[in-house]
């Protein structure tokens, strides 16, 4: 069965600015293997979601568009074979729909086409599209990413062994003033911290032992670790707060494909595969939750 309306897969930077996010050179190239489908994804290939009945523009293909690539979500060093977290998510979804990564085709589009699609040759939208974004003619899927806060510490320190928020009582925490991390420490952890004017100031304070732990957004981890003078480890990530930035995919309204994609996403979450992809691309493979009660 063919769907005759516009279908789009897009990688977007609508909701977050480039400031403070890792650039392509800061990504650990060893993690690029995480973009490929490395294991079986939860499948949704029966009934209306069987490969023969998928409502994609071209049978057996998922035509994907992206705009303004931003690492580690998306790096288009090779237009035909990009890498990044969003790419890994799309590949896992394709696998769940009975396709492999060779059947995913990438196209760069203008940013305005991400949530108000005008092209007829693409399939769905993915990447940094906030669930609160204004959309026109598309419906958002269930979320695939929620911004978490991450604790960075010195190797072999007591801070590196923290497993719950009470373990942080009496420690010296540092954050960037006015950042989502600053708000998280104040409103969710309800712990004292020192707020610095910039990321560079925070890293200097950590280097000079004025603080013994830094809390940063998960999207800033790779860049922070790559530009820090000395060694850092990811102690763990905190559960996302209720008001954390949350991203979803977008699919043209009334396209039955959204049900199939939501089924795959539910399976990826339940199996832990989505969390593993996130840890591979954002936290050097560390997938450890620091418990906290909101």
C-alpha positions as CSV (number, residue, x, y, z in Angstrom):
1,X,0.0,0.0,0.0
2,X,1.4,3.4,-1.0
3,X,1.0,6.7,0.9
4,X,0.5,9.5,-1.5
5,X,1.2,12.5,0.8
6,X,4.6,14.0,1.6
7,X,6.8,11.8,3.9
8,X,9.9,13.2,5.5
9,X,12.8,11.9,7.7
10,X,14.8,14.9,8.8
11,X,17.7,15.7,11.2
12,X,17.0,19.1,12.8
13,X,18.5,21.6,15.1
14,X,15.3,23.5,15.8
15,X,15.3,23.5,19.6
16,X,19.0,23.8,20.7
17,X,21.6,26.3,19.6
18,X,25.1,25.2,18.5
19,X,26.6,26.9,21.5
20,X,28.1,24.3,23.9
21,X,27.6,21.3,21.7
22,X,30.4,19.0,20.5
23,X,31.7,19.6,17.0
24,X,32.7,16.8,14.7
25,X,36.3,16.8,15.7
26,X,35.4,16.1,19.3
27,X,33.7,12.9,18.7
28,X,35.5,9.7,19.6
29,X,35.7,8.0,16.2
30,X,35.6,4.6,17.9
31,X,32.0,5.3,18.7
32,X,31.1,5.7,15.0
33,X,30.4,1.9,14.8
34,X,27.4,2.6,17.0
35,X,25.7,4.2,14.1
36,X,25.4,0.9,12.2
37,X,22.8,-1.6,13.2
38,X,24.9,-3.9,15.4
39,X,22.2,-6.2,16.7
40,X,18.5,-7.0,16.1
41,X,16.1,-4.2,16.8
42,X,12.7,-4.8,18.3
43,X,10.5,-5.4,15.2
44,X,7.1,-4.2,14.1
45,X,6.8,-6.1,10.9
46,X,3.3,-7.7,11.1
47,X,0.0,-6.5,9.7
48,X,0.1,-2.9,8.5
49,X,3.7,-2.7,9.6
50,X,4.9,-5.6,7.4
51,X,7.6,-4.5,4.9
52,X,5.2,-5.1,2.0
53,X,2.6,-2.8,3.5
54,X,4.7,0.0,4.9
55,X,3.5,3.4,3.7
56,X,6.9,4.7,2.6
57,X,7.4,6.7,-0.5
58,X,9.4,4.0,-2.2
59,X,8.9,0.4,-1.4
60,X,11.9,-1.0,0.6
61,X,13.4,2.4,1.2
62,X,13.3,5.0,4.0
63,X,14.1,8.4,2.4
64,X,15.6,10.6,5.1
65,X,16.2,14.4,5.1
66,X,18.3,16.4,7.5
67,X,19.3,20.0,8.0
68,X,22.2,21.7,9.9
69,X,24.1,18.6,11.1
70,X,25.4,19.0,14.6
71,X,27.6,16.5,16.4
72,X,27.1,14.1,18.1
73,X,23.6,14.0,16.8
74,X,24.6,14.0,13.2
75,X,27.9,14.2,11.3
76,X,27.7,14.3,7.5
77,X,31.3,13.7,6.6
78,X,30.1,11.3,4.0
79,X,26.7,12.3,2.6
80,X,25.8,8.8,1.7
81,X,26.9,7.3,5.0
82,X,26.6,9.8,7.8
83,X,27.2,9.0,11.5
84,X,25.8,10.2,14.8
85,X,23.2,9.5,17.4
86,X,20.2,10.5,15.2
87,X,21.6,8.3,12.4
88,X,21.9,5.4,14.8
89,X,18.3,5.9,15.9
90,X,17.0,6.0,12.3
91,X,19.0,2.8,11.4
92,X,17.6,1.0,14.4
93,X,14.1,2.1,13.4
94,X,14.7,0.9,9.9
95,X,15.9,-2.4,11.3
96,X,12.7,-2.7,13.3
97,X,10.7,-2.1,10.1
98,X,12.5,-4.9,8.3
99,X,15.1,-2.8,6.5
100,X,18.9,-2.4,6.8
101,X,21.0,0.7,6.9
102,X,21.7,0.4,3.1
103,X,18.0,1.0,2.5
104,X,18.1,4.4,4.4
105,X,18.7,7.3,2.0
106,X,19.8,10.7,3.3
107,X,18.9,14.1,1.8
108,X,19.8,17.5,3.0
109,X,16.8,20.0,3.1
110,X,16.1,23.5,4.2
111,X,15.4,23.8,7.9
112,X,11.8,25.1,7.3
113,X,11.0,21.8,5.6
114,X,11.5,19.8,8.8
115,X,8.2,20.5,10.5
116,X,6.3,21.9,7.6
117,X,7.2,19.4,4.8
118,X,6.8,20.6,1.2
119,X,8.8,17.9,-0.6
120,X,7.0,14.8,-1.9
121,X,10.0,12.4,-2.1
122,X,10.9,12.0,1.6
123,X,9.6,9.9,4.4
124,X,9.8,11.2,8.0
125,X,11.6,13.7,10.3
126,X,14.0,12.9,13.1
127,X,16.5,14.8,15.2
128,X,16.4,17.7,17.7
129,X,12.7,18.5,17.0
130,X,11.4,19.5,20.4
131,X,8.0,18.1,21.4
132,X,6.8,21.7,21.9
133,X,7.8,22.8,18.4
134,X,5.1,24.3,16.2
135,X,4.3,21.9,13.4
136,X,2.4,22.2,10.2
137,X,1.1,19.0,8.5
138,X,3.2,16.6,10.6
139,X,2.5,14.6,13.8
140,X,5.2,13.9,16.4
141,X,6.0,10.4,17.5
142,X,6.7,9.4,21.1
143,X,10.0,10.9,22.2
144,X,13.3,9.2,21.5
145,X,15.6,11.6,23.5
146,X,15.3,13.5,26.8
147,X,18.2,15.7,27.9
148,X,19.8,14.4,31.1
149,X,22.4,15.9,33.3
150,X,25.8,14.2,33.7
151,X,28.3,14.2,36.6
152,X,31.9,14.4,35.5
153,X,34.7,13.6,38.0
154,X,38.4,12.8,38.2
155,X,39.3,9.1,37.7
156,X,39.5,7.0,40.9
157,X,38.0,9.8,43.0
158,X,35.2,9.4,45.5
159,X,33.1,11.6,43.2
160,X,33.5,9.0,40.4
161,X,31.8,6.4,42.6
162,X,28.7,8.4,43.4
163,X,25.5,6.3,42.9
164,X,22.8,8.4,44.4
165,X,22.1,12.1,45.1
166,X,22.7,11.8,48.9
167,X,26.3,10.8,48.1
168,X,26.8,14.4,46.8
169,X,26.0,16.1,50.1
170,X,29.0,17.9,51.3
171,X,30.9,17.8,48.0
172,X,32.0,20.7,45.9
173,X,29.9,20.8,42.7
174,X,30.4,23.2,39.8
175,X,27.9,24.2,37.0
176,X,27.7,26.9,34.4
177,X,25.5,29.8,35.6
178,X,22.0,29.9,34.1
179,X,22.4,26.5,32.3
180,X,20.0,23.6,32.5
181,X,22.5,22.0,34.8
182,X,22.4,25.0,37.2
183,X,18.6,24.7,37.3
184,X,18.7,20.9,37.8
185,X,21.0,21.2,40.8
186,X,18.9,23.9,42.4
187,X,15.4,22.5,41.7
188,X,15.9,18.7,41.5
189,X,19.0,17.8,43.5
190,X,18.4,20.8,45.9
191,X,22.1,20.9,46.6
192,X,24.6,23.8,46.9
193,X,26.9,24.4,44.0
194,X,29.3,27.1,42.6
195,X,28.0,28.6,39.3
196,X,30.6,29.8,36.9
197,X,30.2,32.3,34.1
198,X,31.3,30.0,31.3
199,X,32.2,26.4,30.5
200,X,35.9,27.5,30.3
201,X,35.7,29.0,33.8
202,X,34.1,25.8,35.1
203,X,36.8,23.6,33.6
204,X,39.5,25.8,35.1
205,X,37.9,25.5,38.5
206,X,37.9,21.7,38.1
207,X,41.5,21.7,36.9
208,X,42.6,23.8,39.9
209,X,40.6,21.6,42.4
210,X,38.1,24.4,43.4
211,X,35.4,21.9,42.7
212,X,35.6,18.1,42.6
213,X,32.7,17.4,40.3
214,X,31.1,19.1,37.3
215,X,27.5,18.7,36.3
216,X,26.9,19.4,32.6
217,X,24.1,18.6,30.0
218,X,24.6,15.3,28.3
219,X,24.9,17.1,25.0
220,X,28.0,18.9,26.3
221,X,29.9,15.9,27.7
222,X,32.0,15.0,24.6
223,X,33.2,18.6,24.1
224,X,33.8,19.2,27.8
225,X,35.9,16.0,28.1
226,X,37.8,16.7,24.9
227,X,38.8,20.2,25.9
228,X,39.6,19.6,29.6
229,X,43.2,19.8,30.7
230,X,43.6,16.5,32.5
231,X,41.5,13.4,32.9
232,X,37.8,13.1,33.5
233,X,35.4,10.2,33.7
234,X,31.6,10.0,33.5
235,X,30.4,9.1,36.9
236,X,26.8,8.7,35.7
237,X,23.8,10.5,34.5
238,X,20.8,11.7,36.5
239,X,17.2,11.0,35.5
240,X,15.7,13.7,33.2
241,X,13.7,16.3,34.9
242,X,10.1,16.9,34.0
243,X,11.0,20.1,32.0
244,X,14.0,18.6,30.2
245,X,14.4,19.2,26.5
246,X,12.6,16.4,24.7
247,X,12.9,15.4,21.1
248,X,10.6,13.4,18.8
249,X,10.4,12.3,15.2
250,X,7.8,13.9,12.9
251,X,5.7,12.1,10.4
252,X,3.1,13.6,8.0
253,X,-0.3,13.7,9.6
254,X,-2.6,10.8,8.7
255,X,0.3,8.6,7.6
256,X,-0.1,5.1,9.2
257,X,3.7,4.8,9.3
258,X,3.6,6.6,12.7
259,X,2.0,3.6,14.4
260,X,4.8,1.4,13.1
261,X,7.6,3.8,14.1
262,X,6.0,4.2,17.6
263,X,5.9,0.5,18.0
264,X,9.6,0.2,17.1
265,X,10.5,3.0,19.5
266,X,8.6,1.4,22.3
267,X,10.6,-1.8,21.7
268,X,13.9,0.0,21.6
269,X,13.2,1.7,24.9
270,X,12.0,-1.5,26.6
271,X,15.0,-3.5,25.4
272,X,17.5,-0.9,26.5
273,X,18.9,-0.5,23.0
274,X,17.9,3.2,22.8
275,X,19.7,3.9,26.1
276,X,22.8,2.1,24.9
277,X,22.9,4.1,21.7
278,X,22.6,7.3,23.7
279,X,25.4,6.3,26.1
280,X,27.7,5.3,23.1
281,X,27.3,8.7,21.5
282,X,27.1,11.0,24.5
283,X,28.8,9.5,27.5
284,X,31.7,7.4,26.2
285,X,29.6,4.2,26.6
286,X,28.8,4.8,30.3
287,X,25.2,3.9,31.0
288,X,24.9,4.4,34.7
289,X,22.0,6.2,36.5
290,X,22.6,8.2,39.6
291,X,19.3,7.9,41.5
292,X,17.5,10.9,42.7
293,X,14.0,11.5,44.1
294,X,12.2,14.6,42.6
